[in-house]
Amino acid sequence: MWELRHRGGCPSPGGAVAPPPREGEAAGGDHETESTSDKETDIDDRYGDLDSRTDSDIPDIPPSSDRTPEILKRALSGLSSRWKNWWIRGILTLTMISLFFLVIYMGSFMLMLLVLGIQVKCFHEIITIGYRVYRSYDLPWFRTLSWYFLLCVNYFFYGETVADYFATFVQREEQLQFLIRYHRFISFALYLAGFCMFVLSLVKKHYRLQFYMFAWTHVTLLITVTQSHLVIQNLFEGMIWFLVPISSVICNDITAYLFGFFFGRTPLIKLSPKKTWEGFIGGFFSTVVFGFIAAYVLSKYQYFVCPVEYRSDINSFVTECEPSELFQLQSYSLPTSLKAVLRQEAVSLYPFQIHSIALSTFASLIGPFGGFFASGFKRAFKIKDFANTIPGHGGIMDRFDCQYLMATFVHVYITSFIRGPNPSKVLQQLLVLQPEQQLNIYKTLKIHLIEKGILQPTLKNCSCAWFPRCRL
């Protein structure tokens, strides 16, 4: 196809290649009266007709180099490639899990930074694929604008988080007050600047491809930035809502791989030939059991169950609270069939353990479809992995393709079945109001509590207009 374009031929709508003009034709006849728009149409047909391209027309991306440490290569040199890959994946998996435990120990703020770092790396890997596939067109400003839009979207989402959870801190800083007050306008203005830069960068012969890549960037932002924002929102609800879903996906990934490696015989889906039904089913049961046990262990500690809050007086995040009923042991009567087997009438469970079954089920049954989606994406562009960041695993996106889908489910689950009004968040919003507004809210709230009988009216504060029963 590239040679035909260089020689002057272009694909016709039916797929045939139109021959170049014969000698002398361009100088006479109807060609002398050809309009400028016809010429531009011919240029667009010759250089911009991407709709007629098939998967076989997509340029091959050079394979990524092997980044396995030399010490591992020498230690595993005597093994077959299958077992060598098994050991490399296992060692790197244990390393990553150990580092993850370290970040958990360092607290909520470090977990937020970890999520941000993963988001940026996933964005980089997906955008790089687009650049490497289409770089022969030498698109102007594509990579620069992609990163600019990433900055704009992160500014918007994280600004919203600061406004919601750090209101008291913002109230003390005049510069931040201005940024928060006009946050959405500033965010929109920044996006408009990028939009205008994109329009000004449009080049004849590349229009259609440039719009393809504009859409590529925005879909990538939807997959990475918005989902990572939901992960952080889940974290503010309590670290347990962050850890149990993420660890369930990790557990399913590991156990499905192990069951498939040792027992796999039946292919599961064509998009991922190495996935098997044995691994899929084994991963499901293992993940449900793991999630149930993890929920029981984590529910015992305030550090994991209390919502993450920012204390302005100590300028730090805290996880201290009276655990809600969700994280207090409850007694549940057993069905008659189980009473004879277990020889007891009831069991004590944390209510969150019941919710963990729903989370683990989604992680093991629906979560893998995020991986299947990623596999289809990689096959479309003839690549094995998104990158070669982690030896034996591929890129960061290869490890987190299921996590983004899980983050959305957890957020929807919390808002639908768990979350009630958040007193801390309401208080943060009240503290940034004007004194007159705060006083009006105080009076209204006091009236409401007196009417409900929670507070007793006093003669000094009693208003006969509001409470006729108060008249002496």
C-alpha positions in Angstrom: 0.0 0.0 0.0 2.8 2.4 0.8 4.5 1.7 -2.6 1.3 2.4 -4.4 0.9 5.7 -2.7 4.5 6.7 -3.5 3.9 5.8 -7.2 0.8 7.9 -7.5 -1.8 5.1 -7.5 -4.6 5.1 -4.9 -7.2 2.6 -3.8 -10.6 2.9 -5.4 -13.8 2.5 -3.4 -14.0 -1.1 -4.6 -10.5 -1.9 -3.5 -8.8 -1.8 -7.0 -5.9 0.5 -7.5 -6.3 3.3 -9.9 -3.4 3.6 -12.4 -1.3 6.8 -12.5 -2.3 9.3 -15.2 -0.9 8.6 -18.7 1.7 10.9 -20.1 0.2 14.0 -21.6 -3.2 13.7 -19.9 -2.5 16.2 -17.2 -1.8 18.9 -19.8 -4.9 18.8 -21.9 -8.6 17.9 -22.0 -10.8 18.2 -19.0 -7.9 18.2 -16.6 -7.2 21.9 -17.3 -10.7 22.8 -15.9 -10.3 20.6 -12.8 -11.3 22.7 -9.7 -9.2 23.2 -6.6 -11.7 21.2 -4.5 -11.4 18.2 -6.8 -7.6 18.3 -6.4 -8.0 18.4 -2.6 -10.4 15.5 -2.7 -7.9 13.5 -4.8 -5.2 14.3 -2.2 -7.4 13.2 0.6 -8.2 10.0 -1.2 -4.6 9.3 -1.8 -3.2 10.1 1.6 -6.1 10.0 4.1 -8.2 7.0 3.1 -7.6 5.0 6.3 -11.1 3.4 6.3 -10.0 1.0 3.6 -7.1 -0.3 5.6 -7.4 -3.7 7.1 -5.5 -5.2 10.1 -2.9 -6.5 7.7 -2.1 -2.9 6.6 -1.1 -1.8 10.1 2.6 -1.5 10.3 4.4 -4.0 12.6 5.7 -2.7 15.9 9.2 -3.9 16.7 9.2 -6.3 19.5 10.2 -5.0 22.9 13.7 -5.9 24.2 14.0 -8.4 27.0 14.7 -6.6 30.3 15.1 -9.7 32.5 18.0 -9.1 34.9 21.1 -11.0 33.8 21.4 -12.7 37.2 18.0 -14.3 36.6 18.9 -15.3 33.1 22.0 -17.1 34.3 20.2 -18.8 37.2 17.4 -20.1 35.0 19.5 -20.8 31.9 19.1 -24.6 32.2 15.3 -24.6 32.2 12.8 -24.7 29.3 11.2 -21.5 28.2 7.9 -22.5 29.8 9.4 -23.0 33.3 11.8 -20.1 32.9 8.9 -17.8 32.3 7.0 -19.4 35.3 9.9 -18.6 37.6 10.4 -15.1 36.3 6.8 -14.3 36.8 6.7 -15.8 40.2 9.8 -14.0 41.5 8.6 -10.6 40.1 5.1 -11.2 41.5 6.4 -11.7 45.0 8.6 -8.7 44.7 5.7 -6.5 43.6 3.5 -7.8 46.4 6.2 -7.0 48.9 6.5 -3.5 47.7 2.8 -3.1 47.8 2.7 -4.1 51.5 5.4 -1.5 52.1 3.4 1.2 50.5 0.3 0.2 52.5 2.4 0.5 55.7 3.5 4.0 54.6 -0.1 5.2 54.6 -3.0 6.5 52.5 -1.1 9.4 51.0 1.6 7.1 49.5 -1.2 4.9 48.1 -2.6 7.9 46.4 0.8 8.7 44.9 1.1 5.1 43.8 -2.3 5.2 42.0 -1.2 8.5 40.3 2.1 7.0 39.2 0.4 3.9 37.8 -2.1 6.1 36.0 0.6 8.1 34.3 2.5 5.0 33.2 -0.6 3.3 31.8 -1.4 6.4 29.8 2.2 6.6 28.5 2.1 2.9 27.4 -1.2 3.3 25.4 -0.2 6.6 23.8 3.2 5.2 22.9 1.5 2.4 21.0 -0.5 5.0 18.9 2.7 6.9 18.2 4.6 3.9 17.2 1.9 2.6 14.9 1.3 5.9 13.1 4.6 7.7 13.4 5.3 7.4 9.6 2.8 10.2 9.2 4.9 12.5 11.4 1.8 14.1 13.0 2.5 17.5 14.5 2.0 18.1 18.2 0.4 14.7 18.8 2.5 13.6 21.8 2.7 17.1 23.3 -1.1 17.6 23.1 -1.7 14.1 24.6 0.3 14.9 27.7 -1.2 18.4 27.9 -4.7 16.9 28.0 -3.5 14.4 30.6 -2.4 17.4 32.8 -5.7 19.2 32.3 -7.9 16.2 33.2 -5.8 15.4 36.3 -6.0 19.1 37.3 -9.8 18.9 37.1 -10.3 15.6 39.0 -7.7 16.2 41.7 -8.9 19.8 42.2 -12.4 18.4 42.8 -10.9 16.0 45.4 -9.1 18.8 47.2 -12.3 20.9 47.3 -14.2 18.0 48.8 -11.8 16.7 51.4 -9.4 19.5 52.2 -11.8 22.4 52.6 -10.4 23.5 56.0 -6.8 23.5 54.7 -7.9 25.5 51.6 -9.7 28.0 53.8 -6.4 29.1 55.4 -4.6 29.7 52.1 -5.8 32.7 50.1 -4.2 31.6 46.9 -5.8 28.2 47.1 -9.2 29.8 47.8 -9.0 31.5 44.4 -8.1 28.3 42.6 -10.8 26.3 44.3 -13.5 28.9 43.8 -12.9 29.1 40.0 -11.6 25.6 39.7 -14.0 24.4 37.0 -13.7 27.6 35.0 -9.9 27.3 35.0 -10.1 23.6 34.1 -12.4 24.3 31.2 -10.2 27.2 30.0 -7.1 24.9 30.1 -9.0 22.3 28.0 -10.1 24.9 25.5 -6.5 26.0 25.0 -5.5 22.4 24.2 -8.6 22.1 21.9 -7.6 25.2 20.0 -4.0 24.1 19.7 -5.2 20.8 18.2 -7.4 22.7 15.6 -4.4 24.9 14.7 -2.2 21.8 14.3 -4.4 20.2 11.6 -2.5 19.6 8.4 -3.8 18.9 5.0 -3.5 15.2 4.0 -3.6 14.2 7.7 -7.0 15.5 8.8 -8.7 12.1 9.3 -5.7 10.5 11.0 -5.3 13.5 13.3 -8.9 13.1 14.4 -8.4 9.4 14.9 -5.5 10.2 17.3 -7.5 12.9 19.0 -10.1 10.3 19.8 -7.4 7.8 20.8 -6.1 10.3 23.4 -9.5 11.0 24.9 -10.5 7.3 25.1 -7.1 6.7 26.8 -7.9 9.5 29.3 -11.3 7.9 30.0 -9.7 4.5 30.7 -6.9 5.7 32.9 -7.6 9.1 34.5 -11.3 8.7 35.4 -10.8 5.2 36.7 -7.8 6.1 38.8 -9.9 9.0 40.2 -12.6 6.4 41.3 -9.8 4.3 42.9 -8.9 7.3 45.1 -12.5 8.0 45.9 -12.9 4.4 47.1 -9.8 4.8 49.2 -11.3 7.8 51.0 -14.2 5.5 52.0 -11.8 3.4 54.0 -8.6 1.5 53.0 -10.5 -1.8 53.1 -12.6 -0.7 50.1 -9.3 -0.2 48.3 -7.4 -3.3 49.4 -10.0 -6.0 49.2 -11.0 -5.3 45.6 -7.5 -4.8 44.4 -6.1 -7.9 46.2 -9.1 -10.0 44.9 -8.1 -9.1 41.3 -4.5 -9.9 42.1 -5.5 -13.2 43.7 -7.7 -14.2 40.8 -4.9 -13.3 38.3 -2.4 -15.5 40.2 -4.6 -18.5 41.0 -6.1 -18.5 37.5 -2.6 -18.6 36.1 -1.5 -21.4 38.5 -4.6 -23.6 37.8 -4.3 -23.0 34.1 -0.5 -23.7 34.1 -0.9 -27.1 36.0 -4.4 -28.3 35.0 -5.4 -26.2 32.0 -6.7 -28.2 29.0 -9.8 -26.5 27.7 -9.3 -23.1 25.9 -11.6 -20.4 27.3 -11.6 -17.6 24.7 -9.9 -17.1 21.3 -8.7 -13.6 22.2 -6.4 -15.2 24.9 -5.4 -18.7 23.7 -3.5 -19.4 27.0 -6.6 -18.8 29.1 -8.4 -22.0 30.1 -11.7 -23.0 31.7 -9.8 -24.8 34.4 -7.9 -21.6 35.3 -11.1 -19.5 35.1 -13.1 -21.8 37.5 -10.2 -22.4 39.8 -9.5 -18.7 40.0 -13.2 -18.0 40.9 -13.4 -20.3 43.9 -9.9 -19.3 45.1 -10.8 -15.6 44.9 -14.1 -15.9 46.8 -12.4 -17.8 49.6 -9.5 -15.3 49.7 -11.8 -12.3 49.7 -13.9 -13.7 52.6 -10.8 -14.3 54.7 -9.1 -11.0 53.8 -12.3 -9.2 54.8 -12.4 -10.9 58.2 -8.8 -10.0 58.9 -8.9 -6.4 57.8 -12.3 -5.7 59.5 -10.6 -6.0 62.9 -8.4 -2.9 62.5 -9.5 0.8 62.5 -6.5 1.6 60.2 -8.3 -0.3 57.4 -12.0 0.3 58.1 -12.1 4.0 59.0 -12.6 6.6 56.3 -9.5 8.5 55.3 -9.8 12.1 56.6 -7.5 15.1 56.5 -7.0 16.7 59.9 -6.0 20.4 59.4 -4.9 20.8 63.1 -2.2 18.2 62.7 -1.8 18.6 58.9 -2.0 14.9 58.2 -4.3 12.1 57.1 -5.9 10.1 59.9 -7.9 6.8 60.1 -9.5 7.0 63.5 -13.2 6.5 64.1 -15.8 4.3 65.8 -16.2 1.5 63.3 -19.7 1.4 61.7 -22.0 -1.6 62.0 -20.5 -2.9 58.8 -17.3 -3.7 60.6 -18.7 -5.0 63.9 -19.3 -8.7 64.5 -22.9 -9.8 64.1 -24.5 -13.2 64.9 -26.1 -15.0 61.9 -28.4 -18.0 62.3 -27.4 -21.0 60.1 -29.7 -22.9 57.8 -31.0 -26.2 59.2 -28.9 -28.2 56.8 -25.7 -26.6 58.0 -26.6 -26.7 61.7 -26.1 -30.5 61.7 -22.9 -30.4 59.8 -21.2 -27.5 61.8 -22.9 -28.5 65.1 -23.7 -24.9 66.0 -26.8 -22.7 65.8 -25.2 -19.5 64.5 -21.9 -18.0 63.3 -20.3 -14.6 64.0 -19.3 -12.6 60.9 -18.6 -9.1 60.0 -21.3 -7.8 57.6 -18.5 -6.6 55.3 -17.6 -10.3 54.7 -20.9 -10.7 53.0 -20.2 -7.7 50.8 -16.7 -9.2 50.0 -18.4 -12.1 48.3 -20.0 -9.7 45.8 -16.7 -8.0 45.3 -14.8 -11.2 44.8 -17.4 -12.6 42.5 -17.1 -9.6 40.2 -13.3 -9.7 40.4 -13.2 -13.3 39.2 -16.1 -13.5 36.8 -16.4 -10.0 35.2 -13.0 -8.6 36.0 -11.1 -10.9 33.5 -13.1 -9.4 30.7 -11.0 -6.3 31.1 -8.0 -8.5 30.4 -9.8 -10.0 27.4 -10.5 -6.5 26.1 -6.8 -5.6 26.5 -5.9 -8.8 24.6 -8.1 -7.9 21.7 -6.5 -4.4 21.7 -3.0 -5.9 21.6 -4.0 -8.3 18.8 -5.4 -5.5 16.7 -2.0 -3.8 16.8 0.1 -7.0 16.6 1.9 -6.6 19.9 2.4 -9.1 22.7 2.5 -6.7 25.6 1.8 -3.0 26.2 5.5 -2.5 27.2 8.4 -4.4 28.7 8.5 -2.6 32.1 8.2 -5.8 34.2 10.0 -8.9 33.0 7.7 -11.8 32.5 4.6 -9.6 32.9 4.9 -7.0 30.2 3.8 -3.4 30.9 2.0 -1.8 33.8 -1.2 -1.8 31.8 -0.8 -5.6 31.3 -1.1 -6.0 35.1 -3.8 -3.4 35.7 -6.2 -4.0 32.8 -8.7 -5.7 35.1 -8.2 -3.2 38.0 -9.8 -0.3 36.2 -13.0 -2.2 35.6 -13.0 -3.3 39.2 -12.6 0.3 40.5 -15.7 1.4 38.7 -17.7 -1.5 40.1 -16.6 -0.8 43.7 -17.5 2.9 43.4 -21.0 2.1 42.0 -21.4 -0.6 44.7 -20.5 1.8 47.5 -22.8 4.6 46.3 -25.7 2.2 45.6 -25.6 -0.1 48.7 -23.3 1.3 51.3 -22.7 5.0 51.5 -25.0 7.3 53.4 -24.5 11.0 54.2 -20.9 11.8 55.1 -20.8 14.1 58.2 -17.2 14.8 57.8 -17.6 16.0 54.2 -20.7 18.1 55.1 -18.7 19.7 57.9 -15.9 20.5 55.6 -18.3 22.3 53.2 -19.9 24.2 56.1 -16.6 25.5 57.3 -15.9 27.3 54.0 -19.2 29.2 54.0 -19.6 32.9 55.0 -20.3 33.5 58.7 -23.8 34.7 58.0 -24.5 31.5 56.0 -23.1 29.4 58.8 -25.3 31.2 61.4 -28.5 30.7 59.3 -27.7 27.0 59.0 -27.1 26.8 62.8 -30.5 28.3 63.5 -32.3 26.1 61.0 -30.6 23.0 62.4 -31.4 24.0 66.0 -35.1 24.5 65.1 -35.2 21.1 63.4 -33.6 19.3 66.4 -36.0 21.0 68.8 -39.0 20.0 66.7 -37.8 16.4 66.7 -37.5 16.5 70.5 -33.7 15.9 70.5 -33.0 19.4 72.0 -35.2 21.1 74.7 -36.1 24.7 74.0 -35.0 27.3 76.5 -36.9 30.4 77.5 -34.0 32.6 76.3 -33.9 31.1 72.8 -37.6 30.1 72.5 -39.5 31.9 69.8 -43.3 31.9 70.2 -43.7 32.5 66.5 -41.8 29.2 65.8 -43.0 27.2 68.8 -46.6 28.1 70.0 -46.3 25.5 72.8 -43.4 27.5 74.3 -45.8 30.4 75.3 -45.9 30.9 79.1 
